[in-house]
Amino acid sequence: MTESETAEARLKRLQMRSARRGIKEMDLILGAFARDRLAGMSEAQLADYDALLWENDQDLYQWVTGQMAPPDRYDALISAVSRHAGVR
């Protein structure tokens, strides 16, 4: 979040980036997660989620589906996304 970005604008930006990824599976998974969970996240959690959105979609998909272990930094967040999606 930049100094000039409001909390509302930040949530909208993160929701948009979540729903418009590179692959449809991640559009659906992250779009639904963002819609349902972002508003209840702390500033630290939002910062982690923002960083997560810069990761490659192929890697994200493998992390969320349990095909590959996520980096330690994202472990709790990926677990939350996976549970929300009903993947694991």
C-alpha positions as CSV (number, residue, x, y, z in Angstrom):
1,M,0.0,0.0,0.0
2,T,1.4,3.4,-0.9
3,E,1.1,6.4,1.3
4,S,-1.6,7.9,-0.9
5,E,-3.6,4.7,-1.3
6,T,-6.7,4.5,0.9
7,A,-7.6,1.2,2.7
8,E,-10.7,1.0,0.4
9,A,-8.6,1.5,-2.7
10,R,-6.1,-1.1,-1.5
11,L,-8.8,-3.7,-1.1
12,K,-10.3,-3.0,-4.5
13,R,-6.8,-3.3,-6.1
14,L,-6.1,-6.6,-4.4
15,Q,-9.5,-8.0,-5.3
16,M,-9.0,-7.0,-9.0
17,R,-5.5,-8.5,-9.1
18,S,-6.9,-11.7,-7.4
19,A,-9.6,-12.1,-10.0
20,R,-7.6,-11.3,-13.1
21,R,-4.6,-13.6,-13.0
22,G,-2.9,-15.4,-15.8
23,I,-4.7,-18.7,-15.6
24,K,-8.5,-19.2,-15.0
25,E,-8.0,-21.6,-12.1
26,M,-6.2,-18.9,-10.1
27,D,-8.7,-16.3,-11.1
28,L,-11.4,-18.4,-9.5
29,I,-9.4,-19.5,-6.5
30,L,-7.9,-16.2,-5.5
31,G,-10.9,-14.1,-6.7
32,A,-13.2,-16.0,-4.3
33,F,-10.7,-15.9,-1.5
34,A,-10.2,-12.1,-1.9
35,R,-14.0,-11.5,-2.1
36,D,-14.6,-13.4,1.1
37,R,-11.5,-12.8,3.3
38,L,-9.6,-9.6,2.5
39,A,-11.8,-7.2,4.4
40,G,-11.1,-9.2,7.6
41,M,-7.3,-9.3,7.2
42,S,-4.8,-7.3,9.3
43,E,-2.4,-4.9,7.7
44,A,0.4,-7.5,7.9
45,Q,-1.7,-10.1,6.3
46,L,-2.7,-7.8,3.5
47,A,0.9,-6.9,2.9
48,D,1.8,-10.7,2.7
49,Y,-1.2,-11.2,0.3
50,D,-0.1,-8.3,-1.8
51,A,3.4,-9.9,-2.1
52,L,1.9,-13.3,-2.9
53,L,0.0,-11.8,-5.9
54,W,3.4,-11.0,-7.5
55,E,4.3,-14.7,-7.6
56,N,4.0,-16.8,-10.8
57,D,0.5,-18.3,-11.3
58,Q,2.0,-21.8,-12.1
59,D,3.8,-21.8,-8.8
60,L,0.8,-20.5,-6.9
61,Y,-1.4,-23.2,-8.4
62,Q,1.1,-25.9,-7.4
63,W,1.3,-24.5,-3.8
64,V,-2.5,-24.2,-3.4
65,T,-3.1,-27.7,-4.7
66,G,-0.3,-29.2,-2.6
67,Q,1.7,-30.3,-5.6
68,M,4.6,-28.3,-4.3
69,A,5.4,-26.8,-0.9
70,P,5.2,-23.0,-0.7
71,P,8.0,-20.9,0.6
72,D,7.9,-20.7,4.4
73,R,6.9,-17.0,4.1
74,Y,3.6,-18.0,2.4
75,D,2.8,-21.2,4.2
76,A,0.0,-20.0,6.4
77,L,-1.5,-17.8,3.7
78,I,-1.4,-20.6,1.1
79,S,-3.0,-23.0,3.7
80,A,-5.9,-20.5,4.2
81,V,-6.4,-20.1,0.4
82,S,-6.3,-23.9,-0.1
83,R,-8.9,-24.5,2.7
84,H,-11.1,-21.7,1.4
85,A,-11.0,-23.3,-2.1
86,G,-11.7,-26.8,-0.6
87,V,-8.5,-28.1,-2.1
88,R,-7.0,-29.5,1.1
